[in-house]
Amino acid sequence: MAVNGTAVRAVTEQLPVRGVGQASLLLGVDLGGSHISAALVDQAGRILQRRKAPTAVEAGPDGIIAGIVELLREVISVSGVTRRELAGIGLGIPGLIDSSRGLSIFSPNLFWHNVQVVRPIEREFNLPTFMDNDVRCATLAEAWYGAGRGVANLICLTIGTGIGSGLMIDGQLVRGATESAGEIGHMTIEKDGPRCNCGNHGCLEALAAGPAIARRAREAIEKGVETVMLAMVGGQPDRLDAAVVTQAARQGDPVAWEIIELAALYLGIGIANYINLVNPELVIIGGGVAQAGELLLAPMRRVVGQRAMKVQAATARVVPARLGEDAGVIGAAALVLERLGEAGPSAV
Ligand SMILES: [Zn+2]
């Protein structure tokens, strides 16, 4: 279908969001290991009202779901929205999910195994309720309302404590057989590389996510290499994280700069592999580590240019995400439209 930018744009513009009648507003929930965000979002992806609370992980699944219900109630009551104006609720859930059964299969940060998430919320609000993986929700938000507007073929990476991605091909989110498509973080990059949380060795995540960046900074300090990073954490290497390394690199610290450059090399290799495989027009980079901006993106683009195949590399622009932390909650809300078969954002 869409083979160039113009055709792609024409496709999305033909698909304004209509057909949900008066029920034009959406509720989104972004469930994270530390915080839950809930928001009322319109069909242009604008947040009209929002609430955020810490995730009571110790309260278990029932306690966390009660927390989600409470936040949604607050958003509804503060905004004064009526049930008739609401098209549905979308939930962005971390980890492995089975959306057809409304289940969180496994979520390591929440200590969840086979938790029914959708049914209790649907019952409580009597609204169509949908779930998806949190990274896929962020991808949908960036695709419809953020850096990917008007683009039908894109991949969206979140680089933080872990590395995840979502992909959209020909305007459709790709989910895969077990809704696990896009696990770029567990692509093997080094056959004898460091052990990853997944049990494999040399995964991209084990080489280039926030903890890997912090680990290299600690190792440099342990070796006695001179760097401003030690002073930046008050002489306590265990306080090092990717943000400190980024800040030191910005200040011109050569050790920090080398660590960022190495992370960019691994990320560039992973992205080049991904680009060769799915041929996107756009690679959107978000997440905490991506706060490094051009410091990370510029060397990453260089590596992609060297390692991806010529035509694919020339087609795929690597750009920063636009929606920041809001992508999760906006995308969860947009999921309602996506799942109800409303194919794209309204032309605003
Ligand atoms: Zn892994």
Boltz pocket constraint, residues with backbone or C-beta under 6 A from the ligand:
constraints:
  - pocket:
      binder: B
      contacts: [[A, 185], [A, 186], [A, 187], [A, 196], [A, 197], [A, 198], [A, 199], [A, 200], [A, 203], [A, 205], [A, 206]]
      max_distance: 6.0
